[in-house]
Amino acid sequence: MRCAIDLETRLIKTAELYAPGRKGSDAITWILDDYPRLVAEIRELRKRVAQLDDEGAQLDAVLHELRQIAERINLL
């Protein structure tokens, strides 16, 4: 099913920038078709960043413990 919509020229130009080799409505269609994949990828990246933050916090805790152990060894 096709339906005509009125879009500003700047929106079409922007879509053409993000849709390599496509012009006009083809660019818009490509962007809309690709949007779900893009959203899913962003969600995965956010999960990975959160995981890296957790791992960083764990490493900070281990580093703190190691420094405390090193200080105790120096006192001996």
mmCIF file of the N, C-alpha and C atoms, coordinates in Angstrom:
data_MODEL
# 
_entry.id   MODEL 
# 
loop_
_atom_site.group_PDB 
_atom_site.id 
_atom_site.type_symbol 
_atom_site.label_atom_id 
_atom_site.label_alt_id 
_atom_site.label_comp_id 
_atom_site.label_asym_id 
_atom_site.label_entity_id 
_atom_site.label_seq_id 
_atom_site.pdbx_PDB_ins_code 
_atom_site.Cartn_x 
_atom_site.Cartn_y 
_atom_site.Cartn_z 
_atom_site.occupancy 
_atom_site.B_iso_or_equiv 
_atom_site.pdbx_formal_charge 
_atom_site.auth_seq_id 
_atom_site.auth_comp_id 
_atom_site.auth_asym_id 
_atom_site.auth_atom_id 
_atom_site.pdbx_PDB_model_num 
ATOM 1   N N  . MET A 1 1  ? 0.848  -1.174 0.000  1.00 0.00 ? 1  MET A N  1 
ATOM 2   C CA . MET A 1 1  ? 0.000  0.000  0.000  1.00 0.00 ? 1  MET A CA 1 
ATOM 3   C C  . MET A 1 1  ? 0.895  1.239  0.000  1.00 0.00 ? 1  MET A C  1 
ATOM 4   N N  . ARG A 1 2  ? 0.563  2.177  -0.828 1.00 0.00 ? 2  ARG A N  1 
ATOM 5   C CA . ARG A 1 2  ? 1.309  3.430  -0.881 1.00 0.00 ? 2  ARG A CA 1 
ATOM 6   C C  . ARG A 1 2  ? 0.374  4.557  -0.497 1.00 0.00 ? 2  ARG A C  1 
ATOM 7   N N  . CYS A 1 3  ? 0.971  5.575  0.130  1.00 0.00 ? 3  CYS A N  1 
ATOM 8   C CA . CYS A 1 3  ? 0.180  6.731  0.529  1.00 0.00 ? 3  CYS A CA 1 
ATOM 9   C C  . CYS A 1 3  ? 1.056  7.970  0.419  1.00 0.00 ? 3  CYS A C  1 
ATOM 10  N N  . ALA A 1 4  ? 0.529  8.983  -0.189 1.00 0.00 ? 4  ALA A N  1 
ATOM 11  C CA . ALA A 1 4  ? 1.298  10.219 -0.385 1.00 0.00 ? 4  ALA A CA 1 
ATOM 12  C C  . ALA A 1 4  ? 1.257  11.054 0.889  1.00 0.00 ? 4  ALA A C  1 
ATOM 13  N N  . ILE A 1 5  ? 2.431  11.551 1.286  1.00 0.00 ? 5  ILE A N  1 
ATOM 14  C CA . ILE A 1 5  ? 2.495  12.458 2.431  1.00 0.00 ? 5  ILE A CA 1 
ATOM 15  C C  . ILE A 1 5  ? 3.298  13.684 2.025  1.00 0.00 ? 5  ILE A C  1 
ATOM 16  N N  . ASP A 1 6  ? 3.006  14.772 2.680  1.00 0.00 ? 6  ASP A N  1 
ATOM 17  C CA . ASP A 1 6  ? 3.685  16.030 2.381  1.00 0.00 ? 6  ASP A CA 1 
ATOM 18  C C  . ASP A 1 6  ? 4.823  16.216 3.384  1.00 0.00 ? 6  ASP A C  1 
ATOM 19  N N  . LEU A 1 7  ? 6.056  16.194 2.889  1.00 0.00 ? 7  LEU A N  1 
ATOM 20  C CA . LEU A 1 7  ? 7.225  16.354 3.748  1.00 0.00 ? 7  LEU A CA 1 
ATOM 21  C C  . LEU A 1 7  ? 8.007  17.592 3.338  1.00 0.00 ? 7  LEU A C  1 
ATOM 22  N N  . GLU A 1 8  ? 8.619  18.194 4.325  1.00 0.00 ? 8  GLU A N  1 
ATOM 23  C CA . GLU A 1 8  ? 9.487  19.327 4.028  1.00 0.00 ? 8  GLU A CA 1 
ATOM 24  C C  . GLU A 1 8  ? 10.702 18.832 3.248  1.00 0.00 ? 8  GLU A C  1 
ATOM 25  N N  . THR A 1 9  ? 11.210 19.688 2.388  1.00 0.00 ? 9  THR A N  1 
ATOM 26  C CA . THR A 1 9  ? 12.370 19.342 1.572  1.00 0.00 ? 9  THR A CA 1 
ATOM 27  C C  . THR A 1 9  ? 13.564 18.959 2.432  1.00 0.00 ? 9  THR A C  1 
ATOM 28  N N  . ARG A 1 10 ? 13.749 19.641 3.549  1.00 0.00 ? 10 ARG A N  1 
ATOM 29  C CA . ARG A 1 10 ? 14.898 19.349 4.415  1.00 0.00 ? 10 ARG A CA 1 
ATOM 30  C C  . ARG A 1 10 ? 14.846 17.920 4.952  1.00 0.00 ? 10 ARG A C  1 
ATOM 31  N N  . LEU A 1 11 ? 13.644 17.402 5.199  1.00 0.00 ? 11 LEU A N  1 
ATOM 32  C CA . LEU A 1 11 ? 13.514 16.024 5.677  1.00 0.00 ? 11 LEU A CA 1 
ATOM 33  C C  . LEU A 1 11 ? 13.922 15.025 4.597  1.00 0.00 ? 11 LEU A C  1 
ATOM 34  N N  . ILE A 1 12 ? 13.542 15.314 3.372  1.00 0.00 ? 12 ILE A N  1 
ATOM 35  C CA . ILE A 1 12 ? 13.922 14.438 2.267  1.00 0.00 ? 12 ILE A CA 1 
ATOM 36  C C  . ILE A 1 12 ? 15.429 14.484 2.059  1.00 0.00 ? 12 ILE A C  1 
ATOM 37  N N  . LYS A 1 13 ? 16.006 15.676 2.104  1.00 0.00 ? 13 LYS A N  1 
ATOM 38  C CA . LYS A 1 13 ? 17.465 15.820 1.946  1.00 0.00 ? 13 LYS A CA 1 
ATOM 39  C C  . LYS A 1 13 ? 18.198 15.061 3.059  1.00 0.00 ? 13 LYS A C  1 
ATOM 40  N N  . THR A 1 14 ? 17.696 15.168 4.284  1.00 0.00 ? 14 THR A N  1 
ATOM 41  C CA . THR A 1 14 ? 18.318 14.458 5.402  1.00 0.00 ? 14 THR A CA 1 
ATOM 42  C C  . THR A 1 14 ? 18.225 12.951 5.195  1.00 0.00 ? 14 THR A C  1 
ATOM 43  N N  . ALA A 1 15 ? 17.068 12.473 4.773  1.00 0.00 ? 15 ALA A N  1 
ATOM 44  C CA . ALA A 1 15 ? 16.898 11.038 4.512  1.00 0.00 ? 15 ALA A CA 1 
ATOM 45  C C  . ALA A 1 15 ? 17.869 10.577 3.432  1.00 0.00 ? 15 ALA A C  1 
ATOM 46  N N  . GLU A 1 16 ? 18.070 11.391 2.416  1.00 0.00 ? 16 GLU A N  1 
ATOM 47  C CA . GLU A 1 16 ? 18.992 11.030 1.342  1.00 0.00 ? 16 GLU A CA 1 
ATOM 48  C C  . GLU A 1 16 ? 20.430 10.934 1.843  1.00 0.00 ? 16 GLU A C  1 
ATOM 49  N N  . LEU A 1 17 ? 20.768 11.735 2.845  1.00 0.00 ? 17 LEU A N  1 
ATOM 50  C CA . LEU A 1 17 ? 22.112 11.655 3.417  1.00 0.00 ? 17 LEU A CA 1 
ATOM 51  C C  . LEU A 1 17 ? 22.337 10.327 4.135  1.00 0.00 ? 17 LEU A C  1 
ATOM 52  N N  . TYR A 1 18 ? 21.292 9.822  4.782  1.00 0.00 ? 18 TYR A N  1 
ATOM 53  C CA . TYR A 1 18 ? 21.411 8.590  5.565  1.00 0.00 ? 18 TYR A CA 1 
ATOM 54  C C  . TYR A 1 18 ? 21.088 7.333  4.770  1.00 0.00 ? 18 TYR A C  1 
ATOM 55  N N  . ALA A 1 19 ? 20.575 7.497  3.568  1.00 0.00 ? 19 ALA A N  1 
ATOM 56  C CA . ALA A 1 19 ? 20.209 6.346  2.733  1.00 0.00 ? 19 ALA A CA 1 
ATOM 57  C C  . ALA A 1 19 ? 21.089 6.357  1.483  1.00 0.00 ? 19 ALA A C  1 
ATOM 58  N N  . PRO A 1 20 ? 22.228 5.710  1.550  1.00 0.00 ? 20 PRO A N  1 
ATOM 59  C CA . PRO A 1 20 ? 23.185 5.773  0.445  1.00 0.00 ? 20 PRO A CA 1 
ATOM 60  C C  . PRO A 1 20 ? 22.598 5.295  -0.888 1.00 0.00 ? 20 PRO A C  1 
ATOM 61  N N  . GLY A 1 21 ? 22.772 6.132  -1.906 1.00 0.00 ? 21 GLY A N  1 
ATOM 62  C CA . GLY A 1 21 ? 22.335 5.765  -3.248 1.00 0.00 ? 21 GLY A CA 1 
ATOM 63  C C  . GLY A 1 21 ? 20.842 5.841  -3.485 1.00 0.00 ? 21 GLY A C  1 
ATOM 64  N N  . ARG A 1 22 ? 20.101 6.383  -2.548 1.00 0.00 ? 22 ARG A N  1 
ATOM 65  C CA . ARG A 1 22 ? 18.648 6.466  -2.702 1.00 0.00 ? 22 ARG A CA 1 
ATOM 66  C C  . ARG A 1 22 ? 18.216 7.925  -2.733 1.00 0.00 ? 22 ARG A C  1 
ATOM 67  N N  . LYS A 1 23 ? 17.158 8.186  -3.458 1.00 0.00 ? 23 LYS A N  1 
ATOM 68  C CA . LYS A 1 23 ? 16.655 9.548  -3.594 1.00 0.00 ? 23 LYS A CA 1 
ATOM 69  C C  . LYS A 1 23 ? 15.169 9.593  -3.266 1.00 0.00 ? 23 LYS A C  1 
ATOM 70  N N  . GLY A 1 24 ? 14.730 10.741 -2.773 1.00 0.00 ? 24 GLY A N  1 
ATOM 71  C CA . GLY A 1 24 ? 13.313 10.992 -2.547 1.00 0.00 ? 24 GLY A CA 1 
ATOM 72  C C  . GLY A 1 24 ? 12.626 9.965  -1.680 1.00 0.00 ? 24 GLY A C  1 
ATOM 73  N N  . SER A 1 25 ? 11.502 9.463  -2.195 1.00 0.00 ? 25 SER A N  1 
ATOM 74  C CA . SER A 1 25 ? 10.690 8.530  -1.399 1.00 0.00 ? 25 SER A CA 1 
ATOM 75  C C  . SER A 1 25 ? 11.424 7.216  -1.131 1.00 0.00 ? 25 SER A C  1 
ATOM 76  N N  . ASP A 1 26 ? 12.330 6.830  -2.031 1.00 0.00 ? 26 ASP A N  1 
ATOM 77  C CA . ASP A 1 26 ? 13.117 5.615  -1.772 1.00 0.00 ? 26 ASP A CA 1 
ATOM 78  C C  . ASP A 1 26 ? 13.983 5.787  -0.525 1.00 0.00 ? 26 ASP A C  1 
ATOM 79  N N  . ALA A 1 27 ? 14.546 6.975  -0.354 1.00 0.00 ? 27 ALA A N  1 
ATOM 80  C CA . ALA A 1 27 ? 15.364 7.250  0.836  1.00 0.00 ? 27 ALA A CA 1 
ATOM 81  C C  . ALA A 1 27 ? 14.510 7.204  2.095  1.00 0.00 ? 27 ALA A C  1 
ATOM 82  N N  . ILE A 1 28 ? 13.340 7.814  2.029  1.00 0.00 ? 28 ILE A N  1 
ATOM 83  C CA . ILE A 1 28 ? 12.429 7.818  3.184  1.00 0.00 ? 28 ILE A CA 1 
ATOM 84  C C  . ILE A 1 28 ? 12.031 6.383  3.532  1.00 0.00 ? 28 ILE A C  1 
ATOM 85  N N  . THR A 1 29 ? 11.673 5.598  2.527  1.00 0.00 ? 29 THR A N  1 
ATOM 86  C CA . THR A 1 29 ? 11.276 4.207  2.746  1.00 0.00 ? 29 THR A CA 1 
ATOM 87  C C  . THR A 1 29 ? 12.415 3.409  3.365  1.00 0.00 ? 29 THR A C  1 
ATOM 88  N N  . TRP A 1 30 ? 13.626 3.607  2.863  1.00 0.00 ? 30 TRP A N  1 
ATOM 89  C CA . TRP A 1 30 ? 14.782 2.881  3.395  1.00 0.00 ? 30 TRP A CA 1 
ATOM 90  C C  . TRP A 1 30 ? 14.998 3.214  4.864  1.00 0.00 ? 30 TRP A C  1 
ATOM 91  N N  . ILE A 1 31 ? 14.897 4.514  5.205  1.00 0.00 ? 31 ILE A N  1 
ATOM 92  C CA . ILE A 1 31 ? 15.067 4.950  6.600  1.00 0.00 ? 31 ILE A CA 1 
ATOM 93  C C  . ILE A 1 31 ? 14.010 4.297  7.487  1.00 0.00 ? 31 ILE A C  1 
ATOM 94  N N  . LEU A 1 32 ? 12.767 4.328  7.053  1.00 0.00 ? 32 LEU A N  1 
ATOM 95  C CA . LEU A 1 32 ? 11.683 3.756  7.858  1.00 0.00 ? 32 LEU A CA 1 
ATOM 96  C C  . LEU A 1 32 ? 11.815 2.241  7.982  1.00 0.00 ? 32 LEU A C  1 
ATOM 97  N N  . ASP A 1 33 ? 12.250 1.588  6.922  1.00 0.00 ? 33 ASP A N  1 
ATOM 98  C CA . ASP A 1 33 ? 12.466 0.135  6.983  1.00 0.00 ? 33 ASP A CA 1 
ATOM 99  C C  . ASP A 1 33 ? 13.614 -0.220 7.919  1.00 0.00 ? 33 ASP A C  1 
ATOM 100 N N  . ASP A 1 34 ? 14.640 0.612  7.951  1.00 0.00 ? 34 ASP A N  1 
ATOM 101 C CA . ASP A 1 34 ? 15.837 0.332  8.749  1.00 0.00 ? 34 ASP A CA 1 
ATOM 102 C C  . ASP A 1 34 ? 15.674 0.725  10.223 1.00 0.00 ? 34 ASP A C  1 
ATOM 103 N N  . TYR A 1 35 ? 14.684 1.533  10.520 1.00 0.00 ? 35 TYR A N  1 
ATOM 104 C CA . TYR A 1 35 ? 14.510 2.076  11.872 1.00 0.00 ? 35 TYR A CA 1 
ATOM 105 C C  . TYR A 1 35 ? 14.417 0.999  12.961 1.00 0.00 ? 35 TYR A C  1 
ATOM 106 N N  . PRO A 1 36 ? 13.615 -0.052 12.806 1.00 0.00 ? 36 PRO A N  1 
ATOM 107 C CA . PRO A 1 36 ? 13.545 -1.074 13.870 1.00 0.00 ? 36 PRO A CA 1 
ATOM 108 C C  . PRO A 1 36 ? 14.898 -1.726 14.161 1.00 0.00 ? 36 PRO A C  1 
ATOM 109 N N  . ARG A 1 37 ? 15.681 -1.999 13.115 1.00 0.00 ? 37 ARG A N  1 
ATOM 110 C CA . ARG A 1 37 ? 17.008 -2.578 13.318 1.00 0.00 ? 37 ARG A CA 1 
ATOM 111 C C  . ARG A 1 37 ? 17.889 -1.617 14.088 1.00 0.00 ? 37 ARG A C  1 
ATOM 112 N N  . LEU A 1 38 ? 17.825 -0.350 13.728 1.00 0.00 ? 38 LEU A N  1 
ATOM 113 C CA . LEU A 1 38 ? 18.628 0.670  14.393 1.00 0.00 ? 38 LEU A CA 1 
ATOM 114 C C  . LEU A 1 38 ? 18.266 0.782  15.873 1.00 0.00 ? 38 LEU A C  1 
ATOM 115 N N  . VAL A 1 39 ? 16.987 0.788  16.178 1.00 0.00 ? 39 VAL A N  1 
ATOM 116 C CA . VAL A 1 39 ? 16.539 0.873  17.571 1.00 0.00 ? 39 VAL A CA 1 
ATOM 117 C C  . VAL A 1 39 ? 17.016 -0.346 18.356 1.00 0.00 ? 39 VAL A C  1 
ATOM 118 N N  . ALA A 1 40 ? 16.903 -1.523 17.764 1.00 0.00 ? 40 ALA A N  1 
ATOM 119 C CA . ALA A 1 40 ? 17.365 -2.744 18.441 1.00 0.00 ? 40 ALA A CA 1 
ATOM 120 C C  . ALA A 1 40 ? 18.866 -2.686 18.695 1.00 0.00 ? 40 ALA A C  1 
ATOM 121 N N  . GLU A 1 41 ? 19.612 -2.187 17.724 1.00 0.00 ? 41 GLU A N  1 
ATOM 122 C CA . GLU A 1 41 ? 21.063 -2.082 17.886 1.00 0.00 ? 41 GLU A CA 1 
ATOM 123 C C  . GLU A 1 41 ? 21.425 -1.088 18.988 1.00 0.00 ? 41 GLU A C  1 
ATOM 124 N N  . ILE A 1 42 ? 20.716 0.015  19.049 1.00 0.00 ? 42 ILE A N  1 
ATOM 125 C CA . ILE A 1 42 ? 20.963 1.007  20.105 1.00 0.00 ? 42 ILE A CA 1 
ATOM 126 C C  . ILE A 1 42 ? 20.664 0.408  21.475 1.00 0.00 ? 42 ILE A C  1 
ATOM 127 N N  . ARG A 1 43 ? 19.597 -0.354 21.575 1.00 0.00 ? 43 ARG A N  1 
ATOM 128 C CA . ARG A 1 43 ? 19.273 -1.009 22.852 1.00 0.00 ? 43 ARG A CA 1 
ATOM 129 C C  . ARG A 1 43 ? 20.378 -1.966 23.271 1.00 0.00 ? 43 ARG A C  1 
ATOM 130 N N  . GLU A 1 44 ? 20.895 -2.736 22.320 1.00 0.00 ? 44 GLU A N  1 
ATOM 131 C CA . GLU A 1 44 ? 21.993 -3.659 22.623 1.00 0.00 ? 44 GLU A CA 1 
ATOM 132 C C  . GLU A 1 44 ? 23.237 -2.897 23.068 1.00 0.00 ? 44 GLU A C  1 
ATOM 133 N N  . LEU A 1 45 ? 23.527 -1.794 22.405 1.00 0.00 ? 45 LEU A N  1 
ATOM 134 C CA . LEU A 1 45 ? 24.693 -0.992 22.783 1.00 0.00 ? 45 LEU A CA 1 
ATOM 135 C C  . LEU A 1 45 ? 24.530 -0.409 24.182 1.00 0.00 ? 45 LEU A C  1 
ATOM 136 N N  . ARG A 1 46 ? 23.326 0.021  24.511 1.00 0.00 ? 46 ARG A N  1 
ATOM 137 C CA . ARG A 1 46 ? 23.080 0.544  25.861 1.00 0.00 ? 46 ARG A CA 1 
ATOM 138 C C  . ARG A 1 46 ? 23.284 -0.538 26.916 1.00 0.00 ? 46 ARG A C  1 
ATOM 139 N N  . LYS A 1 47 ? 22.818 -1.750 26.606 1.00 0.00 ? 47 LYS A N  1 
ATOM 140 C CA . LYS A 1 47 ? 23.031 -2.869 27.536 1.00 0.00 ? 47 LYS A CA 1 
ATOM 141 C C  . LYS A 1 47 ? 24.517 -3.131 27.721 1.00 0.00 ? 47 LYS A C  1 
ATOM 142 N N  . ARG A 1 48 ? 25.257 -3.078 26.617 1.00 0.00 ? 48 ARG A N  1 
ATOM 143 C CA . ARG A 1 48 ? 26.699 -3.336 26.688 1.00 0.00 ? 48 ARG A CA 1 
ATOM 144 C C  . ARG A 1 48 ? 27.406 -2.251 27.488 1.00 0.00 ? 48 ARG A C  1 
ATOM 145 N N  . VAL A 1 49 ? 27.004 -0.996 27.302 1.00 0.00 ? 49 VAL A N  1 
ATOM 146 C CA . VAL A 1 49 ? 27.597 0.099  28.074 1.00 0.00 ? 49 VAL A CA 1 
ATOM 147 C C  . VAL A 1 49 ? 27.305 -0.088 29.558 1.00 0.00 ? 49 VAL A C  1 
ATOM 148 N N  . ALA A 1 50 ? 26.083 -0.474 29.887 1.00 0.00 ? 50 ALA A N  1 
ATOM 149 C CA . ALA A 1 50 ? 25.740 -0.726 31.293 1.00 0.00 ? 50 ALA A CA 1 
ATOM 150 C C  . ALA A 1 50 ? 26.582 -1.870 31.850 1.00 0.00 ? 50 ALA A C  1 
ATOM 151 N N  . GLN A 1 51 ? 26.789 -2.902 31.036 1.00 0.00 ? 51 GLN A N  1 
ATOM 152 C CA . GLN A 1 51 ? 27.621 -4.031 31.463 1.00 0.00 ? 51 GLN A CA 1 
ATOM 153 C C  . GLN A 1 51 ? 29.061 -3.571 31.694 1.00 0.00 ? 51 GLN A C  1 
ATOM 154 N N  . LEU A 1 52 ? 29.578 -2.741 30.801 1.00 0.00 ? 52 LEU A N  1 
ATOM 155 C CA . LEU A 1 52 ? 30.940 -2.218 30.972 1.00 0.00 ? 52 LEU A CA 1 
ATOM 156 C C  . LEU A 1 52 ? 31.045 -1.350 32.221 1.00 0.00 ? 52 LEU A C  1 
ATOM 157 N N  . ASP A 1 53 ? 30.004 -0.578 32.510 1.00 0.00 ? 53 ASP A N  1 
ATOM 158 C CA . ASP A 1 53 ? 29.994 0.228  33.737 1.00 0.00 ? 53 ASP A CA 1 
ATOM 159 C C  . ASP A 1 53 ? 30.063 -0.668 34.971 1.00 0.00 ? 53 ASP A C  1 
ATOM 160 N N  . ASP A 1 54 ? 29.279 -1.750 34.957 1.00 0.00 ? 54 ASP A N  1 
ATOM 161 C CA . ASP A 1 54 ? 29.299 -2.695 36.080 1.00 0.00 ? 54 ASP A CA 1 
ATOM 162 C C  . ASP A 1 54 ? 30.674 -3.338 36.234 1.00 0.00 ? 54 ASP A C  1 
ATOM 163 N N  . GLU A 1 55 ? 31.245 -3.751 35.107 1.00 0.00 ? 55 GLU A N  1 
ATOM 164 C CA . GLU A 1 55 ? 32.576 -4.363 35.155 1.00 0.00 ? 55 GLU A CA 1 
ATOM 165 C C  . GLU A 1 55 ? 33.612 -3.362 35.669 1.00 0.00 ? 55 GLU A C  1 
ATOM 166 N N  . GLY A 1 56 ? 33.486 -2.113 35.259 1.00 0.00 ? 56 GLY A N  1 
ATOM 167 C CA . GLY A 1 56 ? 34.401 -1.074 35.734 1.00 0.00 ? 56 GLY A CA 1 
ATOM 168 C C  . GLY A 1 56 ? 34.284 -0.872 37.232 1.00 0.00 ? 56 GLY A C  1 
ATOM 169 N N  . ALA A 1 57 ? 33.062 -0.888 37.740 1.00 0.00 ? 57 ALA A N  1 
ATOM 170 C CA . ALA A 1 57 ? 32.854 -0.735 39.181 1.00 0.00 ? 57 ALA A CA 1 
ATOM 171 C C  . ALA A 1 57 ? 33.463 -1.918 39.938 1.00 0.00 ? 57 ALA A C  1 
ATOM 172 N N  . GLN A 1 58 ? 33.310 -3.112 39.395 1.00 0.00 ? 58 GLN A N  1 
ATOM 173 C CA . GLN A 1 58 ? 33.907 -4.291 40.030 1.00 0.00 ? 58 GLN A CA 1 
ATOM 174 C C  . GLN A 1 58 ? 35.430 -4.191 40.038 1.00 0.00 ? 58 GLN A C  1 
ATOM 175 N N  . LEU A 1 59 ? 36.003 -3.751 38.936 1.00 0.00 ? 59 LEU A N  1 
ATOM 176 C CA . LEU A 1 59 ? 37.459 -3.591 38.872 1.00 0.00 ? 59 LEU A CA 1 
ATOM 177 C C  . LEU A 1 59 ? 37.942 -2.528 39.849 1.00 0.00 ? 59 LEU A C  1 
ATOM 178 N N  . ASP A 1 60 ? 37.171 -1.450 39.997 1.00 0.00 ? 60 ASP A N  1 
ATOM 179 C CA . ASP A 1 60 ? 37.529 -0.415 40.975 1.00 0.00 ? 60 ASP A CA 1 
ATOM 180 C C  . ASP A 1 60 ? 37.553 -0.986 42.386 1.00 0.00 ? 60 ASP A C  1 
ATOM 181 N N  . ALA A 1 61 ? 36.580 -1.836 42.699 1.00 0.00 ? 61 ALA A N  1 
ATOM 182 C CA . ALA A 1 61 ? 36.523 -2.449 44.031 1.00 0.00 ? 61 ALA A CA 1 
ATOM 183 C C  . ALA A 1 61 ? 37.726 -3.366 44.257 1.00 0.00 ? 61 ALA A C  1 
ATOM 184 N N  . VAL A 1 62 ? 38.078 -4.154 43.254 1.00 0.00 ? 62 VAL A N  1 
ATOM 185 C CA . VAL A 1 62 ? 39.241 -5.041 43.370 1.00 0.00 ? 62 VAL A CA 1 
ATOM 186 C C  . VAL A 1 62 ? 40.514 -4.220 43.519 1.00 0.00 ? 62 VAL A C  1 
ATOM 187 N N  . LEU A 1 63 ? 40.645 -3.161 42.749 1.00 0.00 ? 63 LEU A N  1 
ATOM 188 C CA . LEU A 1 63 ? 41.820 -2.295 42.844 1.00 0.00 ? 63 LEU A CA 1 
ATOM 189 C C  . LEU A 1 63 ? 41.935 -1.681 44.236 1.00 0.00 ? 63 LEU A C  1 
ATOM 190 N N  . HIS A 1 64 ? 40.813 -1.271 44.792 1.00 0.00 ? 64 HIS A N  1 
ATOM 191 C CA . HIS A 1 64 ? 40.810 -0.703 46.144 1.00 0.00 ? 64 HIS A CA 1 
ATOM 192 C C  . HIS A 1 64 ? 41.313 -1.739 47.157 1.00 0.00 ? 64 HIS A C  1 
ATOM 193 N N  . GLU A 1 65 ? 40.812 -2.968 47.035 1.00 0.00 ? 65 GLU A N  1 
ATOM 194 C CA . GLU A 1 65 ? 41.255 -4.037 47.940 1.00 0.00 ? 65 GLU A CA 1 
ATOM 195 C C  . GLU A 1 65 ? 42.749 -4.311 47.780 1.00 0.00 ? 65 GLU A C  1 
ATOM 196 N N  . LEU A 1 66 ? 43.225 -4.352 46.547 1.00 0.00 ? 66 LEU A N  1 
ATOM 197 C CA . LEU A 1 66 ? 44.646 -4.607 46.305 1.00 0.00 ? 66 LEU A CA 1 
ATOM 198 C C  . LEU A 1 66 ? 45.518 -3.501 46.894 1.00 0.00 ? 66 LEU A C  1 
ATOM 199 N N  . ARG A 1 67 ? 45.057 -2.271 46.795 1.00 0.00 ? 67 ARG A N  1 
ATOM 200 C CA . ARG A 1 67 ? 45.816 -1.164 47.389 1.00 0.00 ? 67 ARG A CA 1 
ATOM 201 C C  . ARG A 1 67 ? 45.875 -1.291 48.907 1.00 0.00 ? 67 ARG A C  1 
ATOM 202 N N  . GLN A 1 68 ? 44.755 -1.690 49.498 1.00 0.00 ? 68 GLN A N  1 
ATOM 203 C CA . GLN A 1 68 ? 44.745 -1.885 50.950 1.00 0.00 ? 68 GLN A CA 1 
ATOM 204 C C  . GLN A 1 68 ? 45.704 -2.999 51.350 1.00 0.00 ? 68 GLN A C  1 
ATOM 205 N N  . ILE A 1 69 ? 45.730 -4.077 50.590 1.00 0.00 ? 69 ILE A N  1 
ATOM 206 C CA . ILE A 1 69 ? 46.655 -5.185 50.870 1.00 0.00 ? 69 ILE A CA 1 
ATOM 207 C C  . ILE A 1 69 ? 48.092 -4.708 50.731 1.00 0.00 ? 69 ILE A C  1 
ATOM 208 N N  . ALA A 1 70 ? 48.373 -3.940 49.680 1.00 0.00 ? 70 ALA A N  1 
ATOM 209 C CA . ALA A 1 70 ? 49.733 -3.423 49.470 1.00 0.00 ? 70 ALA A CA 1 
ATOM 210 C C  . ALA A 1 70 ? 50.154 -2.513 50.623 1.00 0.00 ? 70 ALA A C  1 
ATOM 211 N N  . GLU A 1 71 ? 49.237 -1.700 51.120 1.00 0.00 ? 71 GLU A N  1 
ATOM 212 C CA . GLU A 1 71 ? 49.552 -0.826 52.260 1.00 0.00 ? 71 GLU A CA 1 
ATOM 213 C C  . GLU A 1 71 ? 49.867 -1.656 53.504 1.00 0.00 ? 71 GLU A C  1 
ATOM 214 N N  . ARG A 1 72 ? 49.100 -2.722 53.729 1.00 0.00 ? 72 ARG A N  1 
ATOM 215 C CA . ARG A 1 72 ? 49.365 -3.593 54.882 1.00 0.00 ? 72 ARG A CA 1 
ATOM 216 C C  . ARG A 1 72 ? 50.724 -4.276 54.757 1.00 0.00 ? 72 ARG A C  1 
ATOM 217 N N  . ILE A 1 73 ? 51.060 -4.696 53.545 1.00 0.00 ? 73 ILE A N  1 
ATOM 218 C CA . ILE A 1 73 ? 52.366 -5.331 53.319 1.00 0.00 ? 73 ILE A CA 1 
ATOM 219 C C  . ILE A 1 73 ? 53.480 -4.332 53.589 1.00 0.00 ? 73 ILE A C  1 
ATOM 220 N N  . ASN A 1 74 ? 53.312 -3.099 53.182 1.00 0.00 ? 74 ASN A N  1 
ATOM 221 C CA . ASN A 1 74 ? 54.331 -2.065 53.405 1.00 0.00 ? 74 ASN A CA 1 
ATOM 222 C C  . ASN A 1 74 ? 54.530 -1.778 54.891 1.00 0.00 ? 74 ASN A C  1 
ATOM 223 N N  . LEU A 1 75 ? 53.498 -1.988 55.684 1.00 0.00 ? 75 LEU A N  1 
ATOM 224 C CA . LEU A 1 75 ? 53.609 -1.736 57.120 1.00 0.00 ? 75 LEU A CA 1 
ATOM 225 C C  . LEU A 1 75 ? 54.377 -2.844 57.841 1.00 0.00 ? 75 LEU A C  1 
ATOM 226 N N  . LEU A 1 76 ? 54.528 -3.987 57.205 1.00 0.00 ? 76 LEU A N  1 
ATOM 227 C CA . LEU A 1 76 ? 55.238 -5.112 57.839 1.00 0.00 ? 76 LEU A CA 1 
ATOM 228 C C  . LEU A 1 76 ? 56.717 -4.885 57.907 1.00 0.00 ? 76 LEU A C  1 
# 
